[in-house]
Amino acid sequence: MMEEILKGLRASAEATRLRILGLCAHAELTVSDLVEILGQSQPRISRHLKLLVEAGVLVRNQEGPWAWYRLPEEGTGGELARLIVDLLPSDDRQHAQDLKRLQSISEGWTSRVADFFRQHAGDWEQIRSLHADQAAVDAALLAALPDGPIESLLDIGTGAGHVLSLVGKRAQSAIGVDRSREMLNVARSNLFRAGLRHCQVRQADMFALPFEDASFGAITMNMVLHFADRPDAALAEAGRVLAIGGRLVIVDFVTHHREQLREEQAHRWLGFDDAQIQSWCRAAGLYPLPPQHLAGGELTVALWSAERRA
């Protein structure tokens, strides 16, 4: 551990790299973001990032052609990076300017998010109009999760990060995964604006999650299962990464007959019944809890919960 600390301190003991740590403590950033904020060349920024990652005080996550950088959530490097960042004086002129430029970039993210939502607003509003009020669904989801602080949360099919924004303040750490890079960019913007620095998003497939077994104390799947080719396989993979004592909460539609959702919204499944979901949960080694149904429109929303028991 002593060598890890020394390596992290040596990597951080340079003005630009210290500025990078200060910025990545506030948001997950790309090389292009840092080039724009710091006003330095891409090769130089890339070199600094390489040294910080090798020292363990930054982590790099690849999504197609893009790499995102942030402070580690765990380990000696993450603890050291946060200690260093906490020492940065709030009245330092250069650090304040860096954060001001970061805020300007975030406003550009927000503008792109607004454009994205305008393009898809009609589709989402059509779906919302068919089921119970969103506030009621959100309240039921919060109530279905374990009481008190959540040590680690995984949101599968996170989309725009709605569940992370909803539950983030209760979670010590939270990760949202989705296959769509466009939606992940929306989620990153929303999390930055909400100040949820401990929440992050990753591009991943729900059928092959890039996490160790039993990694999360709580897992949510909010309106994602009806898009899955094989919901049973998706639940089996969720069960794999759920820790003993952890809880899985699924929010989706009860079986319906609105066939046009297959063509108009790419739904693969027209909802599910309780027995079907509970059978898949049992096959995944989970213990189903009593379901909850929320009527309030043409479509009924259900919350199915299950636990990993010893």
N, C-alpha and C positions, 0 to 999 in steps of 0.2 A: 504493500500500500504506500509506503514511503516513496518508492520510485515513481508510482503513479502520480502522487502529489507533486513531486519535483518536476516531472515531465509536463504536467498541466501548468505549473507556475512558469516554467521556461517558455512554453508556447504562448502564454498570455502576456508575457512581459515585453510587449511591443505595442506602440500606440494604435496602429490600425487594427491589430488583432483584438485589442481591448475594446475598441469601438464596435467591432463586429460582435463580440460577446454581448455588449450592451444592447445592441439592436436585436439580436436573435433571442434575447430574453423576453422581448416584447411580442415577437411574431416569428412565424416560420417564413424564411426568406430564400429566394433564389440568388444565384450569382448576379443576374441582371438587376434585381432589386438593389443589391449591395453596391453594384457599380454605379447605379443612379444616385444612391444616397451619399456614398463616400467620394464620388467624383474621381475614382481611380480606374486604371485599365483592368479589363477582364482577366488577363493572365496574372496580374499581381494579386487581385482579389482571390482568384482560384488557388494561388500558391498559399496565401494566408489561410484559406479555408482548409486546405489539405493538411497543414501543420496542426491546426486546431482539432481536426477530426482525429488525426493520428495520436494526439495527446489525450483524447477522450473527453475534451471539454465541449465539443460539438458533435452532433450526429448528423449523418447525411442519409436522406431517403430518396431513392430514385423512382420517378414516375415517368416512364417512357423517356423522352429526350430531356426531361426536366429533373433537376436535383434540388431538394429543399433541405435547408439547414435550420437546426434549432438546438437548444440546450438539452442534454440528456435528462430523461425523467428519473433515472436511477443511477446508482454506482458512485464511486469516488469522484469521477470526472464531473458528473452532474452536480454533486454537492459543492465541489470546489468552484465550478463555474458560477453557481448562484451566490456563493460567498463573495467572489470577486465582483460580480455585478452589483451586489448590495453595497459595496464600498464606493461605487462611482458616485461622486457628489452630484446632487440634483441641480446645483447652481453652476456646474461646469458648463462653460459657454459652448464648447464643441459638442459635448454630449447632448446638450439641449437642442442644438442645431440638427444633429443627427435624428433625434426623435421628431423634430418638426418636419424634416424631409420624409421620415417614415409615415407620419400622419398624412402628408400630401399624397404619398403613394397609395395609402389605404383609401383615400378619397377616390382615386382612380379605380381601385378594386370595387368600391361601392357603386361607382357609375356603371361599371361593366355588369355588376350583379343586378342593378336596376334594369338594364337592357335585357338581360337574360330572363328575368322574371316577367317583364312585359311581353316577351315573345311566347312565354308558356303560361301566362296567367289564365287564359281562357280554359286550357285543359284542366288546371288545378282547381279553378273555381267550379267547373262543372262537377268534378268529383266531390268537392266539399259540399256542394248543394244537395248531394244525394244521401248524406249520412248525418249523424248527430253532430252538434256544435263542436268545433275543434277544441274549445276551452274545456268542455266536458270530457273529451277524449284525453286531453293532456292531464287533467286532474286525476282521471282514473289510472293513467300510466304511472304518475308519481306515486299514487297510493299503492300500486301493485309492486313497486320496488321495495327492497328491504328498508326497514326503518333506520333512521340515523345516517351517518356518513357512509359513503360507499368507497371502499379502498380503491377498486379498479373497475371501470365500466367500459364495455365494448358495445358500440352501436353498429350493427350490421346493416348495410344499405343506408348509410347516413344521409345521403342526398345533400340537402343544403345545411345539414347540421342542426336540424330542429331539435332533436332529442338531446344533443350535447348542450345546446343553449338552455334547454329546459331543465336538465338534470345536473349540468356542469358544476353548479355551486355546491352540490351535495357530494360530488366525487373528488377524491384526492387526486386521481388521475383518470383520464378518459380518452378513448381512441374511437374515432369513427372510420369505417371502411366503406368504400364504394368503388365500382368499376369505372365510373365516369369522371374523367379529369375535370370536365367543365363544372360538374356539381361540386367536386372537391374544392375548386377555386371559389365557388360561391360560399361553401362552408367555411373556408379559411377567412374570408372577408367578414362573415357574420361573427365568427369566434373572436376575431381581432377587435371588432367594434364592441363586443360584449365584455372585453377584458378578460376572457377565459384563457389565460396563457398556459394553464396546465392541461388544456384540451388540445388534441391534435387529430389530424385526419391522414389516412393512408389509402393509396390505390391498392385494392386487393379483391380477390374473388371469394365470395361467400362459401364456395365449395372447397377452397384450399386456403384457409386463413394462415397468414405467416406468423403464427404465435405458438408458443409451447403449450403442451397439455396443461389444463387446470390453471390458466393464467389470469382469469377474471372472476371477480366476486359477483358481478351482475352483467347480464347481456340483454340488449333490447333489439327487437326486429320490428320496426314500425312501418307498416304498410309496404313491406318488401316481399313477403312470401308469395303473394299472388303473381309475382313476376318470375318466380323460380321455375326452371324446367323440372327439377326434382326437389320439392320441398322437404321430403324425408331426408335427403342427403344434406341439405342445408342445415336442418335441425341436428343431424348427427354431428356435423362439423362444429356447430355451436356448442353442443354437449361436450365435445372433446376439450374445448378450451375453457369450459366452465369449472371453477374450483369447487371442491367439496364444501357444502354449505351455501353455495352460490345460487342465484336465481335467474332464470330466463323468462323474459316477458315478451310475448308476441302480440302485436296489434294488427288486426286484419279484418276482412269482411267475412261475415257468416255467408254460407252458400246462398247464391242468388241466381237470377235468370236474365240478367241484363247483358245479352250477348254482344251488343255493340261495343262493350268495353274491350273485347278481344281485338277488334279492328282499330278502334279509335285511340285506345290507351295502351295497347300491347299487353293486356292482362293475359297470362297463361292459364290462370285458374279463376273461376267465378266463385270465389270465396271458399270457405272450408266449414265442416261441421265439427262439433266438439269431439266426437269419438275419433275422427280422423286425426286431428292434431294431437290428442292425448295418446293415441296409439304410436304415432311417430316419436313423441317425447319418450315414451317407455322404451321404444327400440333404441333410443339414444342414451339409455341409462338414466333417464330423469324421472322424477316423481311428479305427476301432474297435480296441480291445485285446482280448486273449483273455478270454472270460467266465469267471466262477467260479460253480459251483453248490453250494449248501449243502442237502444232504438232511437229514432228521431228523424227518419227520412226513409227513402225508398230502400236504402241499404242499411243493414244492421252491422255495427262494429262490435267485434269481440276482443276481449283481452284474455289470452291463455297464458297461464304462468306454470312454471315447473321448476323443481329444485334438484340439485345434485346432492344426494344424501350419502352418508358414509355407509 
